[in-house]
Amino acid sequence: MDLKRTLREGDRPVGGWCSLPSPGVAEAMATAAFDFLTVDTEHSPATAESVENMLRAVEAAPGDTETLVRTADVDPARIKRILDAGPAGIMAPQIHSPADAREFVEACRYPPQVDGDATDVDSADDQRADADGYRGQRGVAGSRASAYGRRLGEYLRHESDEIAVIAQIETERAVESAGDIAAVPGIDALFVGPADLSAALGRFGAYDDPSFTAAIEETIAAANDAGVPVGTLATSDDLIDTWLDAGYDFLIAGTDVGFLSAGADRAIERYERGL
């Protein structure tokens, strides 16, 4: 599977979420045949080394599961370390505006290479911009993503065609700007963070509250008008049904910690019923 292509073509992939920075957990999750796994680095103790090892573990598992990494912010230094590990996609939280989205995309791209009319030289500072107007902030070095430099030239030219870039919608301001964020060149999908968005609306966890459902409807409609898919996170079986009914294009259908906790609770309940 090619995550970027799958999102573009509307194939509705299903993902899992890894909060625990463990290669073993990531590999076990990948055996469940998720289309992709999201490795979280915003709310976890994950390091650049653990992220890279989790990517290796997912690739070692049978099947075609790919890896999406959520960065903690759009800092170019943080993003380049994630992308150098070689994920299929990257997701950033708290994208409030088109300007935030452009900053995110630019951090993901290399400086453009001269290629006929595909570049534009700014006479003021003699810096090139690509066809989308991005100058690119990603530093160039051999890394796992480029076979440790063996295919660096090819990767540098084509990485923007290979990596899915996903912007999270988590505030009222982001909802109001969802269509404009989705229309930013290089944004491949939007992802609603339900916990943060409901909290920002003053209705934490109240996913049936009219203000929350209205925000979801507005976000999905605006993104669909821009031709960009929208996903979200389901942390229960009921929420999988709820979010699909709401019109989301793809889901992350559960987390490693959630599966672990739910399985433990079921086992204890079963044991206690048998006593």
C-alpha angles and dihedrals in degrees: 000000000000106000095202093049092043092054092045093050095047097241092150102229122200122222142188130220127235115200094160113079093225126128089204093055091046092050092048091049090050091057087065088072099243111169089230141357124217115220109204120217097163100069101020138071091246116147130199088260095051091047091053092048091049090053090052090050093051091049090049093055119093115263134034104289113151130201130243117187124206111214122210093235142338096274105142093221092056094043096051091053090053094046092046087063089064110243123169091235147000130219128197127201128224100027100168103169146012088264090058090048092051090049089052095049092045090053088055096052133079120230105279121262123229107266114156111272094352092093135057123204115216105215091205096065103004092235120142124231125200125235090279093050096255121139093194126234101202113114118232120239138130110269143151090281091061097040088265092303098315091112098023096127093051093043093049091054097045109027093103088059092051107044122076111222115202127186121207120225109208110144139056090250090054091051090053089051097039095113093048092046091050090051094056108113110252097028106120100180145354123233123199114217099211097192095049094041094050090047091049089053091051092248104098111191093354095123093166093054111120093233091054096044090048090052090051093049091049093049095048093046093049093048093046090052087055091048094245124129123236127212139177144184123269115197097182140033090251092054091053088061093041095051094045089051089050090061104254115162097216139005143208096221104202144331135255092242091047093051091047094049095044092049092049092048092050092050093050092046091050091049093049092049089055096053 
